[in-house]
Amino acid sequence: MEKKGKKRIVLVPVPAQGHITPMMQLGKALYLKGFSITVVEGQCNRVSSPSQHFPGFQFVTIPESLPESEFERLGAFDFILETNKTSEASFKNCLRQLLRQQGNDIACIIYDEFMYFCGTVATELKLPNVILCTQSATNQAARCIFSKLNLEKFLVDMEDPELQDKVVESLYPIRNKDLLPYGLGPFEPLLEFRREAINKRTASAVIFNTSRCLESSSMSWLQQELGIPVYPLGPLHITASAPGSSLAEDDMSCIEWLNKKKPRSVIYVSVGTVTQMESKEVLEIAWGLCNSNQPFLWVFRPGSILGFDGIDSLPEEVSKMVSERGYIVKRAPQIEVLGHPAVGGFWSHCGWNSTLESIVEGVPMICRPFTSEQKINATYLESVWRIGIQLEGEVLRGAVERAVNRLIVDDEGAEMRERALGLREKLKASVRCGGSSYSELEELVKHLKIE
Ligand code: UDP
């Protein structure tokens, strides 16, 4: 039974790992501050065994008109647009029911920026609402700038190499060409999604999973631009860790394997939970890793190689070599792996969660981004924090081998590790009492109680 008088926060995550995890961490942080938490989920990609991992949370499922299979057919952004259109009515019913059953105890709806239908419903029911951005603040700032451009003129400008490389004023070192969305399917649904998300925004504040010490200029820029309070509370996984938000099971056997390796000798390879790679690139990575003579732990997520089932469907010679020299899993306990003393570097697609997790463990990275959002993170890792080596263009085995050796063997890698460890300390300080993320959380709690 909930204690009487507790205010309720309704959380609405996107059904994808990189979005669910920070939302559940935020829920945990607010639960510890005395709020009741209700998580509203769709039918697909639900948090497994929620009552075991999140005692005290209420989970509610809203019927979804779109089955998971539609994701494949429609592509990510058409799927999101459709979800936003079809979820409005059922979400409204769900909230009405919650209000009836539990009294008018909803302090706020906190929704992933991708689920903008929540803003419309909240306004209709006169409920306060706040947005959670699960991507970097710099990425959000880049999107704001892009949305105000004269697109036709910009696309013409982008044919000029000098203009492509021109740094965007107020967003150093992000260049004009980094503003162009890529790697996320067709352009039009993505732009429509961004327009809708802005037009339907009624939120009184925006929460970011970042820390001022990582992205201070982007945060200041956003504060001015958005004109509502912004709360950088991250990294949320250390503000309030929330084990159990995994949508799939981790293979813990890799920890045993890591236990037998020398300190800082292993390169951990993972491209997150969504990215798909061309088989040609996978083969070059495989050869490069093997030629580097460094041990590697590689997450081969089913479906992560276009046209292949998994490691066994690679040419026999390669799958044999990879299995002998490295350790392969379908899913790793990533935070534990990054924190293991044997891990010396992280080959990553630079998703925002992976980026934060690597920095918090003081692990430098090889950055191989696949989308514009990941590219912005990679640019920061390489040029602002200077803890990453970015691979651009076609990736060939020689470049892979060199990058691994630069990171694991050379002094350059040791210097990056030093800087990563310095950032790690700053991040840890930011979530401790008196630190910036700690204080921002206090401010957010005040904001939620006042509303
Ligand atoms: N993850 C994990 N094990 C894996 C692969 C991914 O635990 O084998 C987790 C990782 O720790 C991170 C999330 O999945 O929290 C991936 O989020 P990210 O933003 O890095 O990338 P996305 O999957 O959204 O592209």
Residues whose N, C-alpha, C, O or C-beta is under 5 A from the ligand:
A	BS01	UDP	Q17 G18 T21 S270 V271 G272 T273 V274 V299 K330 R331 A332 P333 Q334 I335 G351 W352 N353 S354
